[in-house]
Amino acid sequence: MPDWQRVPLYYPTWFLKPATPLECCLQVKAAGFDGASFLVGMVRDPRRLDLLSEAEADELRGALIELGLGRSLHVWTPSYIDEGRDFDAAVALLKEHVRAAVKALTGPGLPALSVTLDPPVHWVVGQPWLPAATAEDLVRFLASLSDEHDVRPGLENWPFAPVATPEALMRILSVGDGKVGLLFDAGHAHVALNQGWCAQEDVAAYVEALGVPIVEMHLHDNHGQRDEHLMPGDGTADLQGALDAAFETGFRGPVTWPPRAAPGCLPAWPASGWTTGSDARIELGQRVPLLMEGGLQVKWVTRSHVHVDRVACPWLIKRFVDSEAQFLFVPRSEVQEAAKREDATPFDAPGVELGHHGEKCSFDAIIDKYQLTDKALLRLAGIVRAADTGRFESDPVAAGLEAIASGYGLRFPNDQENLARQFEVYDALYAWCSLRVARER
C-alpha cells in the first residue's frame, strides 16, 4: 500500500469564501493542508491572480515560501467560452490571464508549478462539443509555458465523451511535444468508465492506457452517472484503485480535494453545471486523510463534561482524521460499554489506547496513532498537553487555553454545543502555531 500520508494534499481556494489570494493561503495553511490550488476564470472575484499588482504578487510569493505552502493553478476554460462571446477573443483573453497568474505564482525559491486546464468544451444545443483546433492550440500554449517558466502543464480528463477516454486525450495531447501531461480526475474517469465510453474495464487499465505523466490528481466521488463531486465513500468510484494506479506510474502528488462547494463560496460560473447546496459537508479545516485503513470511522466516544483534552481531541479528529466523526459523551464509568454498544472508538478515558500514557495526553495519543507530522500541529500538541496536565510552566500559552476551556464549560454546559463553539478557538490557535513554525524556518 503506498504511503499516501506523504502525498501533498491541496485545497481549492475557489471553494473558500471570496478573499484575497494571500488570505486564502493563510486559511488553507491553518486548516492543515499542504497547498492551495488557485483558479483562473472569467469572473469578478478577489481571488483572481491576474489582477494582482507587482507588490501584491511579491507578497504572495513571499508568504508561500514562509508558510512552506505548495500551490497549483487550474484554468476553468468554460468560464471564458460562453454563448455570445467571440470565441477567438475569449481564448486570447484566457491566455493573457494564465500568463499573469503563472507570473504571480512562480519565482526564485518556489518549486515547479503545476498548471492544468479544462478542455475547451462548448455546449451546442445542450450537447458537449470539443473544437479540436482550439483544444490543440491550448495544448501548444501549455507546452510553451514550460519553455518560459518552471511549470508542469497538464490537461484534465472530463466526464464528456469527446475528452473522457485515454485515446481521445492522447490525440489532443500529442501536439504538445511531450511537454504536457494530465490532470487526472478520478471522479471524471469513473463516469467515463461507467457510461461505457472507454475500452478499458477499470480505473487501473484506464491509467495504464495514458501515455503521459500525471501532474496532479483531483479526488472526489460520484455514482457513475454525472459529475457530483461527492465526498470519497459517498459514491461508487474506485478511488483506492485510482490512487494506487497513479502511484504505479510514478505520481507523487499533489492531490487536490475538490468536493462540492459550500453555499456562497463558488462564483457564478457561466454554463458551468456546478451546484451548491445547504447539504454540502466540506468546510475549510476538514482535512480528510487519504485512504485510512478500513475507511472512515464514524462514531467516537469519551467522557462527558468536556474540558481541554476532550475538546482538543474532537477538533483534531474532525480536522485531521475523520471529517464525518460523530461524538458521544457518556459518564466516565460507561465509556467502554458505550464503545461496544455503538461500535465507537473510545478516547480520553481510563484504559483506552487513545488516552493518557505517561506524561502524554490523549491529544498526543491520536497524533501518534495516525502518524500526524504537521509541525504546527505538534506545536499545538505541546500547548494542549501542558494545559490538560496542569504543567503550565512548560508552555506560556497553556494557562490561557485552560482558562478558555473553563470559561466555555461554564457558558455552554452542553457538550455538543461547547464543541461547536470552541472549535473556532482551536482553528485560531492552530493558525497561530502555523505562523510561528513558518517564522522559525
C-alpha positions as CSV (number, residue, x, y, z in Angstrom):
1,M,0.0,0.0,0.0
2,P,1.5,3.4,-1.0
3,D,2.2,5.8,1.9
4,W,-0.5,8.3,0.9
5,Q,0.0,10.3,4.1
6,R,3.2,11.6,2.4
7,V,1.4,12.8,-0.7
8,P,0.8,16.6,-0.7
9,L,-2.9,17.3,-0.3
10,Y,-4.2,20.7,-1.7
11,Y,-7.4,22.6,-1.1
12,P,-9.1,24.6,-3.9
13,T,-9.2,28.3,-3.0
14,W,-12.4,28.7,-5.1
15,F,-14.2,26.7,-2.5
16,L,-13.5,29.3,0.1
17,K,-15.4,32.5,0.8
18,P,-14.1,35.2,-1.6
19,A,-10.9,36.7,-0.2
20,T,-7.5,37.9,-1.4
21,P,-5.1,35.1,-2.6
22,L,-2.9,35.8,0.5
23,E,-5.8,35.5,2.9
24,C,-6.8,32.2,1.2
25,C,-3.3,30.9,1.7
26,L,-3.4,31.6,5.4
27,Q,-6.8,29.8,5.7
28,V,-5.6,26.8,3.8
29,K,-2.4,26.6,5.9
30,A,-4.4,27.0,9.1
31,A,-6.7,24.1,8.0
32,G,-3.7,21.8,7.8
33,F,-3.5,21.3,4.0
34,D,-0.1,21.1,2.2
35,G,-1.0,23.5,-0.6
36,A,-3.6,25.8,-2.2
37,S,-5.0,25.3,-5.7
38,F,-5.7,28.6,-7.4
39,L,-8.1,29.2,-10.3
40,V,-8.0,31.3,-13.5
41,G,-11.5,32.2,-14.5
42,M,-13.6,34.9,-16.2
43,V,-15.2,36.2,-13.1
44,R,-15.2,39.3,-10.8
45,D,-13.6,37.9,-7.7
46,P,-10.9,39.0,-5.3
47,R,-9.1,35.6,-5.8
48,R,-8.1,36.5,-9.3
49,L,-4.3,36.3,-9.6
50,D,-4.2,38.3,-12.9
51,L,-5.4,41.4,-11.1
52,L,-2.6,41.4,-8.5
53,S,-0.1,44.3,-8.5
54,E,3.6,43.5,-8.7
55,A,3.9,44.3,-4.9
56,E,0.9,42.1,-4.1
57,A,2.4,39.3,-6.2
58,D,5.7,39.7,-4.4
59,E,4.0,39.5,-1.0
60,L,2.1,36.4,-2.1
61,R,5.2,34.6,-3.3
62,G,7.0,35.5,0.0
63,A,4.1,34.2,2.0
64,L,4.1,30.9,0.1
65,I,7.8,30.4,0.9
66,E,7.4,31.5,4.5
67,L,4.4,29.2,5.1
68,G,6.0,26.3,3.3
69,L,2.8,26.1,1.3
70,G,2.5,24.3,-2.1
71,R,0.4,25.8,-4.9
72,S,-1.1,24.8,-8.2
73,L,-3.0,26.6,-10.9
74,H,-6.2,25.4,-12.6
75,V,-7.8,27.1,-15.6
76,W,-11.6,27.0,-15.8
77,T,-11.9,27.2,-19.6
78,P,-15.7,27.2,-19.8
79,S,-15.9,30.5,-17.9
80,Y,-14.3,32.1,-21.0
81,I,-16.1,30.2,-23.7
82,D,-19.7,31.4,-23.1
83,E,-22.5,31.8,-25.6
84,G,-22.5,35.2,-27.3
85,R,-18.7,35.8,-26.7
86,D,-16.3,36.0,-29.6
87,F,-14.5,32.6,-29.5
88,D,-11.1,33.7,-30.6
89,A,-11.1,36.8,-28.4
90,A,-12.1,34.6,-25.4
91,V,-9.2,32.2,-26.0
92,A,-6.8,35.1,-26.3
93,L,-8.1,36.6,-23.0
94,L,-7.7,33.2,-21.3
95,K,-4.0,33.0,-22.4
96,E,-3.4,36.5,-21.1
97,H,-4.9,35.7,-17.7
98,V,-3.0,32.5,-17.4
99,R,0.3,34.2,-18.2
100,A,-0.3,36.8,-15.5
101,A,-1.3,34.1,-12.9
102,V,1.7,32.0,-13.7
103,K,3.9,35.0,-13.3
104,A,2.3,35.7,-9.9
105,L,3.0,32.1,-8.6
106,T,6.5,31.4,-10.0
107,G,9.9,32.8,-8.9
108,P,13.1,32.1,-7.0
109,G,12.7,29.8,-4.0
110,L,9.5,28.2,-5.3
111,P,9.2,24.7,-6.7
112,A,7.7,23.8,-10.1
113,L,4.1,24.9,-10.5
114,S,1.5,22.5,-12.0
115,V,-0.7,24.4,-14.4
116,T,-3.7,22.5,-15.6
117,L,-6.5,23.3,-17.9
118,D,-10.1,22.2,-18.5
119,P,-10.7,21.1,-22.1
120,P,-12.5,23.9,-24.2
121,V,-15.8,22.0,-24.3
122,H,-18.5,24.1,-25.7
123,W,-22.3,23.4,-25.3
124,V,-24.2,23.4,-28.5
125,V,-28.0,22.7,-28.3
126,G,-27.3,21.2,-24.9
127,Q,-24.6,18.8,-26.1
128,P,-20.9,19.0,-25.4
129,W,-18.8,19.8,-28.4
130,L,-15.0,20.0,-28.5
131,P,-13.5,22.3,-31.1
132,A,-10.4,20.2,-32.0
133,A,-8.4,23.1,-33.3
134,T,-8.9,25.2,-30.2
135,A,-8.0,22.2,-27.9
136,E,-4.8,21.6,-29.8
137,D,-4.0,25.3,-29.7
138,L,-4.4,25.4,-25.9
139,V,-2.2,22.3,-25.5
140,R,0.6,24.1,-27.6
141,F,0.1,27.1,-25.3
142,L,0.6,24.9,-22.2
143,A,3.7,23.5,-23.8
144,S,5.1,27.0,-24.4
145,L,4.6,27.8,-20.7
146,S,7.0,25.1,-19.8
147,D,9.6,26.8,-22.0
148,E,9.1,30.1,-20.3
149,H,8.6,29.2,-16.7
150,D,9.2,26.4,-14.2
151,V,5.8,24.7,-14.7
152,R,4.4,21.3,-15.1
153,P,1.4,21.7,-17.5
154,G,-1.5,19.3,-17.9
155,L,-4.9,18.8,-19.5
156,E,-7.8,17.5,-17.4
157,N,-9.9,14.5,-18.4
158,W,-13.6,15.5,-18.3
159,P,-16.8,13.4,-17.9
160,F,-17.9,14.0,-21.5
161,A,-17.3,11.6,-24.3
162,P,-15.1,13.9,-26.5
163,V,-12.5,14.2,-23.7
164,A,-13.2,11.3,-21.5
165,T,-11.2,8.4,-22.8
166,P,-7.4,7.9,-22.7
167,E,-7.4,7.6,-26.5
168,A,-9.2,10.9,-27.0
169,L,-6.9,12.6,-24.5
170,M,-3.8,11.2,-26.1
171,R,-4.8,12.5,-29.5
172,I,-5.2,16.0,-28.2
173,L,-2.0,15.9,-26.1
174,S,0.1,14.6,-29.0
175,V,0.6,18.1,-30.3
176,G,2.3,19.1,-27.0
177,D,5.7,17.6,-28.0
178,G,5.7,15.5,-24.8
179,K,5.7,18.6,-22.6
180,V,2.0,18.4,-21.4
181,G,0.8,15.8,-19.0
182,L,-2.6,15.0,-17.5
183,L,-4.6,16.3,-14.6
184,F,-6.2,13.0,-13.7
185,D,-9.7,13.5,-12.2
186,A,-10.6,10.2,-10.6
187,G,-14.3,11.1,-10.4
188,H,-14.5,12.0,-14.1
189,A,-12.8,8.8,-15.0
190,H,-15.4,6.9,-13.0
191,V,-18.2,8.5,-15.1
192,A,-16.4,7.6,-18.3
193,L,-15.9,4.0,-17.3
194,N,-19.5,3.6,-16.0
195,Q,-21.0,5.1,-19.1
196,G,-19.2,2.6,-21.4
197,W,-17.3,5.3,-23.3
198,C,-13.9,3.6,-22.6
199,A,-12.4,0.4,-24.0
200,Q,-10.8,-0.1,-20.5
201,E,-12.7,-2.2,-17.9
202,D,-11.4,-0.5,-14.7
203,V,-9.6,2.6,-13.5
204,A,-6.2,0.7,-13.3
205,A,-6.4,-0.1,-17.0
206,Y,-7.6,3.5,-17.7
207,V,-4.4,4.9,-16.1
208,E,-2.2,2.3,-17.7
209,A,-3.5,3.4,-21.1
210,L,-2.4,7.0,-20.5
211,G,0.8,7.8,-22.4
212,V,1.7,11.0,-20.5
213,P,2.7,11.7,-16.9
214,I,0.0,12.6,-14.3
215,V,1.0,16.1,-12.9
216,E,-1.9,16.4,-10.5
217,M,-5.0,14.5,-9.3
218,H,-8.5,15.6,-8.3
219,L,-10.1,13.2,-5.9
220,H,-13.9,13.1,-5.4
221,D,-16.7,10.6,-5.7
222,N,-19.9,10.1,-7.7
223,H,-22.3,7.3,-8.7
224,G,-21.1,6.9,-12.3
225,Q,-23.9,8.9,-13.9
226,R,-22.7,12.5,-13.6
227,D,-20.1,14.7,-12.0
228,E,-21.5,15.0,-8.5
229,H,-18.2,15.9,-6.6
230,L,-19.2,13.9,-3.5
231,M,-17.1,13.1,-0.5
232,P,-15.0,9.9,-1.1
233,G,-17.1,6.9,0.1
234,D,-20.4,8.6,-0.7
235,G,-20.4,7.3,-4.3
236,T,-19.2,4.2,-6.1
237,A,-15.9,5.3,-7.6
238,D,-12.8,3.1,-7.0
239,L,-10.7,5.9,-5.6
240,Q,-8.3,3.4,-3.9
241,G,-7.7,1.8,-7.3
242,A,-7.2,5.2,-8.9
243,L,-4.7,6.4,-6.4
244,D,-2.7,3.1,-6.5
245,A,-2.7,3.1,-10.3
246,A,-1.4,6.7,-10.4
247,F,1.2,5.8,-7.8
248,E,2.4,2.9,-10.0
249,T,3.1,5.4,-12.8
250,G,5.5,7.4,-10.6
251,F,2.9,10.0,-9.5
252,R,3.7,11.5,-6.1
253,G,1.3,14.5,-5.9
254,P,-0.2,16.8,-5.5
255,V,-3.8,15.6,-4.9
256,T,-6.4,18.3,-4.8
257,W,-9.5,17.7,-2.8
258,P,-12.5,19.3,-4.6
259,P,-15.8,18.1,-3.2
260,R,-18.9,20.2,-3.6
261,A,-18.6,23.8,-2.5
262,A,-20.4,25.3,0.5
263,P,-23.0,27.9,-0.2
264,G,-21.6,31.3,-1.0
265,C,-18.2,30.1,-1.9
266,L,-18.3,29.2,-5.6
267,P,-18.6,32.1,-8.1
268,A,-21.5,32.0,-10.6
269,W,-19.6,30.4,-13.5
270,P,-21.3,30.7,-16.9
271,A,-22.6,27.4,-18.2
272,S,-20.6,25.5,-15.5
273,G,-23.2,23.0,-14.4
274,W,-22.0,23.4,-10.8
275,T,-24.4,23.3,-8.0
276,T,-24.2,24.4,-4.4
277,G,-26.5,23.5,-1.6
278,S,-27.1,23.5,2.1
279,D,-26.2,19.8,2.3
280,A,-22.6,20.5,1.3
281,R,-20.4,19.0,4.1
282,I,-16.9,20.1,3.1
283,E,-15.8,23.2,5.1
284,L,-12.4,24.6,5.4
285,G,-10.5,22.8,8.1
286,Q,-11.9,19.3,7.5
287,R,-8.8,17.7,6.2
288,V,-9.7,14.1,5.5
289,P,-6.7,11.8,5.3
290,L,-6.2,9.7,2.2
291,L,-7.1,6.1,2.5
292,M,-7.3,5.3,6.1
293,E,-7.1,1.6,6.6
294,G,-10.6,0.3,6.7
295,G,-12.3,3.5,5.7
296,L,-13.6,6.3,7.8
297,Q,-14.6,5.8,11.4
298,V,-18.0,7.3,12.2
299,K,-18.5,7.2,16.0
300,W,-16.2,8.2,18.8
301,V,-17.0,8.2,22.5
302,T,-15.5,9.8,25.5
303,R,-16.4,11.2,29.0
304,S,-19.0,13.9,29.4
305,H,-18.4,17.4,30.8
306,V,-15.6,18.2,28.3
307,H,-12.6,20.2,29.2
308,V,-9.2,20.8,27.5
309,D,-8.4,17.4,26.1
310,R,-11.9,16.4,25.3
311,V,-12.4,19.5,23.2
312,A,-8.9,19.4,21.6
313,C,-9.3,15.7,20.6
314,P,-12.6,16.1,18.8
315,W,-11.2,19.1,17.0
316,L,-8.1,17.0,16.0
317,I,-10.2,14.1,14.8
318,K,-12.6,16.2,12.7
319,R,-9.8,18.3,11.2
320,F,-7.2,15.6,10.5
321,V,-8.6,12.1,11.0
322,D,-12.3,11.7,10.3
323,S,-14.3,14.7,8.9
324,E,-17.5,12.7,9.3
325,A,-16.9,11.9,13.0
326,Q,-19.9,11.8,15.4
327,F,-19.1,12.2,19.1
328,L,-20.8,10.6,22.0
329,F,-20.4,11.8,25.6
330,V,-21.2,9.5,28.5
331,P,-20.4,9.2,32.2
332,R,-16.8,8.0,32.9
333,S,-18.0,4.5,34.0
334,E,-19.9,3.9,30.8
335,V,-17.3,4.7,28.1
336,Q,-16.2,1.1,27.5
337,E,-19.8,-0.2,27.4
338,A,-20.9,2.6,25.0
339,A,-17.9,1.9,22.8
340,K,-19.0,-1.7,22.4
341,R,-22.7,-0.9,22.0
342,E,-22.2,1.8,19.4
343,D,-19.2,0.3,17.7
344,A,-17.4,3.5,18.5
345,T,-13.7,4.4,19.2
346,P,-13.1,5.4,22.8
347,F,-10.7,8.2,23.6
348,D,-9.6,10.2,26.7
349,A,-10.8,7.6,29.1
350,P,-9.0,5.3,31.5
351,G,-7.5,2.2,30.0
352,V,-8.0,3.1,26.3
353,E,-5.4,3.3,23.5
354,L,-6.2,6.9,22.8
355,G,-5.8,8.1,26.3
356,H,-3.1,9.3,28.7
357,H,0.2,7.5,28.7
358,G,2.9,8.7,31.0
359,E,3.3,12.5,30.6
360,K,1.4,12.4,27.3
361,C,-2.2,13.2,26.9
362,S,-4.9,11.9,24.6
363,F,-4.2,14.5,22.0
364,D,-0.7,13.1,21.8
365,A,-2.0,9.5,21.5
366,I,-4.2,10.4,18.5
367,I,-1.2,12.2,16.8
368,D,0.9,9.1,17.3
369,K,-1.8,6.6,16.3
370,Y,-2.5,8.4,12.9
371,Q,1.2,9.4,12.4
372,L,0.4,13.1,12.0
373,T,3.6,15.0,11.4
374,D,2.5,18.6,10.7
375,K,4.9,20.8,12.7
376,A,2.2,23.4,13.6
377,L,0.1,20.5,14.9
378,L,3.0,19.3,17.1
379,R,3.4,22.8,18.4
380,L,-0.2,22.9,19.3
381,A,0.1,19.5,21.0
382,G,2.6,21.0,23.4
383,I,0.1,23.6,24.4
384,V,-2.7,21.2,24.9
385,R,-0.5,18.8,26.9
386,A,0.6,21.5,29.3
387,A,-2.9,22.9,29.7
388,D,-4.5,19.4,30.2
389,T,-2.0,18.2,32.7
390,G,-1.6,21.4,34.6
391,R,2.1,21.8,33.8
392,F,1.6,25.4,32.8
393,E,5.3,26.2,33.3
394,S,6.2,24.1,30.3
395,D,4.3,26.3,27.8
396,P,3.5,30.0,28.2
397,V,0.2,29.6,26.2
398,A,-1.2,26.7,28.3
399,A,-2.7,28.7,31.2
400,G,-4.7,30.8,28.7
401,L,-6.1,27.7,27.0
402,E,-7.1,26.2,30.3
403,A,-8.8,29.4,31.3
404,I,-10.7,29.5,28.0
405,A,-11.8,25.9,28.4
406,S,-13.1,26.6,31.9
407,G,-15.0,29.7,30.6
408,Y,-16.6,27.8,27.8
409,G,-17.6,25.0,30.2
410,L,-19.4,27.5,32.4
411,R,-21.1,29.2,29.4
412,F,-22.0,26.1,27.5
413,P,-22.6,23.1,29.8
414,N,-24.0,21.1,26.8
415,D,-21.0,19.1,25.5
416,Q,-22.1,19.2,21.8
417,E,-22.7,23.0,21.9
418,N,-19.4,23.5,23.7
419,L,-17.5,21.7,20.9
420,A,-19.3,23.5,18.1
421,R,-18.4,26.9,19.6
422,Q,-14.9,26.1,20.9
423,F,-13.6,24.6,17.6
424,E,-13.0,28.2,16.4
425,V,-10.6,28.7,19.3
426,Y,-8.5,25.7,18.1
427,D,-8.7,26.9,14.5
428,A,-7.3,30.2,15.5
429,L,-4.7,28.7,17.8
430,Y,-3.6,26.3,15.0
431,A,-3.3,29.2,12.6
432,W,-1.0,31.0,15.2
433,C,1.1,27.8,15.5
434,S,1.4,27.7,11.7
435,L,2.8,31.2,11.6
436,R,5.2,30.6,14.5
437,V,6.6,27.5,12.8
438,A,6.9,29.3,9.4
439,R,8.9,32.1,11.1
440,E,11.2,29.7,12.8
441,R,12.3,28.2,9.4
